[in-house]
Amino acid sequence: MTRTTLLACATALAGTGAFAQTELSMWYHGAGNEVESRIINQIVDDFNASQSDWSVTIESFPQESYNDSVVAAALAGNLPCILDVDGPVMPNWAWSGYMQPLPLDESLIADFLPGTKGYWDGELYSIGLWDAAVAMVTRRSYLEDNGIRVPSLEEPWTRDEFMAALDTLKATGQFDYPLDVGMAWTGEWYPYAFSPFLQSFGGDLIDRSTYQTADGVLNGEAAVAFGEWWQSLFTGDYTPGTSQDPADRDAGFLNGKYAISWNGNWAALQILNEYEDTLFLPNVDFGNGPVIGAASWQFGIAATCETPEGATAFIEHAIQEEYLTAFSNGIGLIPATAASAAVSENYAEGMPMATFFDLSAEQALVRPVTPGYVVQAKVFEKALADIANGADVVDTLDAAVDEIEADIENNSGYGH
């Protein structure tokens, strides 16, 4: 083959994009989830085929080890270009220098649920294709057979009404416990699922006006009232404690062991398939309005990424409505927009899981937007487990405040 022929072949290949695409590495947390992996890989394949400038290569990790892998890679200077990040963890990664602002045209996400948008220090760092919500899951027959009012988004149960309902259900002798809050699940479940109870009482993990102190919000009068109520759930045999069998958490409601399960939309499809009269109810109003958690996994760009325009192009591709709906249809996640919900299998108007979208839109509160959250979450988890196991409420909450404030001081206020 002559030199002229070689040059002609090279030119032809370049014209097809064979040499033109710049590789973009991406890490994802969903290894082991077959449906989730199929969808995210389809998004990558579609993006790579849609243009000739960029080629995304994906590496998936088990969710349990993902965050540690990112931190280790950041310290070693080996981060990928595109990161998957859990919403409440993002401020810590941004503050630590692991991530850079996301230069996405924000008009593209104007209609996204608030919990899907990751902001730190006034800038957008991440965006999610879905959100997650928790509800009081029960069966209509359990309530109606026992004369218990079915609450609505407009008229949720009050604290007194809720406890009366638990007493009524407990008295039937039909259930091992009238309530399951999921104590077998640990880690992020605690602040995500249980801090909304505290917030509805009027407390919080941290004073959000400054993010510099937990004193008065995690150990004040409202927080102590929450702690005493929380402990009463266990001393009164309303819910399983910290020794709950994980298998019971996963299947106890399905097996009729619990009358009400405090559980997320990711478990809703299985429950609906088992019981046609399943209800997804709003959280209880403990005095300051009902609250649920918000923010799930989101996409962002590593600080070391030298081609943020390519990473942004991929993220812009990924937030198309068809993918928002695909994730919802595949694994029951809440679509990020009303438009994607309307065409989804489970969240369209009149479908049982549409309640979760309304809950996310009306009651959701993101976990504290601060780099210190990663420590505050662990402190809160230990405090609630200790209180559930009988520790003194006031002493435990005071100790939690001291630990959180010491961490804030050690980190010079975390940049607030």
ROKOLRO-574602 format. One record per residue (C-alpha): residue in one letter; x, y, z. Coordinates in steps of 0.05 Angstrom, whole numbers, plus 5000, padded with zeros to 4 digits. Layout:
<nodes>
aXYZ ...
</nodes>
This chain:
<nodes>
m500050005000 t502950674979 r503951265026 t498451644988 t493651065000 l495351045074 l494051795081 a487451715045 c485351155092 a487251555153 t483352155128 a477251715115 l477651415185 a478252095216 g472152325178 t468151755210 g470251975279 a474851375291 f480451815316 a476252405338 q472952195403 t476152405469 e475151885523 l471352085586 s471751615646 m465651545691 w464451195757 y457550955779 h454950655844 g450050145817 a454149505807 g450148895824 n443449215804 e441948885737 v436249345716 e439749985738 s446249775703 r442549625639 i439450315637 i445750705654 n449650315602 q444350455550 i444951205565 v452551155555 d451850765490 d446651255463 f451051845480 n457151545448 a453251395385 s449952075382 q456252485369 s463452415349 d467152855400 w466752445464 s466751715485 v464551545556 t467250915589 i463650695653 e466150325713 s461050105765 f462249985839 p457949665893 q454150225929 e457050015997 s464250145975 y463150705925 n464251315970 d470551026000 s473150885930 v472051605909 v475451885970 a481451425961 a481951605887 a481452345903 l487252295952 a491251915901 g489552395844 n486051855804 l478852095798 p474851975735 c471852555696 i464552415712 l462452245783 d456151955812 v454952275880 d449752185935 g446252865942 p447753006016 v455052796008 m456253275950 p457753905992 n463353526027 w466453305962 a465854005932 w468854325994 s474453795995 g476253975924 y473953325892 m468853655847 q468154275803 p461754675789 l457354385736 p456854875677 l449854635657 d444855115628 e440055155687 s434055285642 l434654545625 i433154355698 a428154895715 d422554385722 f426553875762 l424553695833 p428554115883 g431753495914 t435053305848 k439153945845 g445753955882 y447954655902 w453954845945 d456355545960 g451355845910 e453555415851 l450654795818 y455154195826 s450653605810 i443953405781 g439952765790 l435452365743 w430852175800 d429052295873 a426951835929 a421551915981 v419251556043 a411951446063 m407751096115 v406050456077 t400050056099 r393749716072 r387050056066 s383849446099 y388249516160 l385750216172 e378450156151 d377449496190 n379849856253 g376250516244 i382650906230 r382251526186 v386151496121 p390452126122 s391752566061 l397153036038 e392653616060 e390653286126 p396152836151 w395752466217 t397452876279 r402152586331 d396352396377 e392352106320 f398351696297 m399751416366 a392451246375 a392550876309 l398650476332 d395150306397 t389050066359 l393049646312 k397249366368 a391049166407 t388548736350 g393948216364 q394448116289 f401548386282 d408348286314 y408849036316 p404149586292 l409949976261 d416549826227 v421350416220 g426949986192 m432149946247 a435649376211 w437949876159 t443750306182 g448250856154 e444751386112 w437851096127 y438051406196 p438852136177 y434852056113 a428851706145 f429051926218 s431352656218 p424652856186 f421352636251 l426053096289 q424853666240 s417253586246 f418053656321 g421854306309 g429054086316 d434553926266 l441653636260 i444654336254 d442555056257 r441655196183 s442155946190 t449655896202 y451455156199 q456255306256 t452455016315 a447854446334 d446454736403 g439054876414 v436754496352 l439353796366 n438753846441 g433454386452 e426454296479 a423654056412 a429353556402 v428553276472 a421053186459 f422852816395 g427952386432 e422952196485 w417752006433 w423051616394 q424951216455 s417651086470 l416950716404 f421650186431 t419850176505 g412550126484 d413749556435 y411049956377 t416849776330 p422749286327 g429249546356 t436449546333 s436848786334 q431548726280 d432948166230 p434548486162 a430147956129 d424248206171 r425648916149 d425648706076 a419548246079 g416048346146 f410648796119 l409448326060 n408847746109 g403848106153 k408448216212 y407648976212 a401449396201 i405250026178 s412050066147 w416150706142 n419150546075 g421450846009 n418850855938 w424350355918 a420449815956 a413650035931 l413049615868 q414048955905 i408949155958 l403849375906 n404648715870 e402948355934 y397148775960 e392349145914 d389849575972 t396749855989 l396850576012 f402751056011 l401251586063 p404552246082 n408952306143 v405852496209 d405353226230 f408853236297 g407453976307 n411454356255 g408754046191 p410253376160 v417253286131 i420652756089 g427852706064 a430152895994 a436152835947 s438652185918 w444452005872 q446652545822 f451752665767 g457453165773 i464553305747 a471053155783 a475553755797 t481253415760 c477153315696 e480653695640 t474753645592 p468753905632 e465254095567 g465053355548 a462653145617 t457353675615 a455153445546 f454152745573 i450252985634 e445853415589 h444552795547 a442852375608 i437552845635 q432952755575 e425852565593 e426251865563 y431751675612 l428251985672 t422251555655 a426450935641 f429550945711 s422651045741 n419650465702 g425550015715 i426650075790 g420950505816 l424751155827 i421251815827 p421952165759 a425552835765 t420153235729 a412553245726 a412853125651 s416852485658 a412352265715 a406252365672 v408651865620 s411551365669 e408350695686 n407750815761 y407451565773 a402351795722 e396052125748 g391651625783 m397051105793 p398450895865 m405651125867 a403951825842 t403451995916 f410951955922 f411852505870 d407052945908 l410552795973 s417252995943 a414353635914 e410653845978 q414153556039 a421353416021 l427153756058 v434353626037 r439153406090 p443653966116 v447454266058 t454254296090 p460953916084 g460053736157 y453953326142 v457952686132 v460052726205 q453352986230 a449852396198 k454151886234 v453452246301 f445852266292 e445651526274 k449451336338 a445151786381 l438651496355 a441050786362 d443350926434 i436651256452 a432950666421 n437150206466 g435250596529 a440551146535 d438551786571 v435552256519 v438352916545 d445352656558 t445652316490 l443352926451 d448053376490 a453852916474 a451852916400 v451953666399 d458853686431 e461553206379 i458553576320 e461154256345 a468153976357 d468253726286 i466054406259 e471454756299 n476754256276 n474954406204 s474755166212 g467355216200 y467454826135 g467755446093 h460955736111 
</nodes>
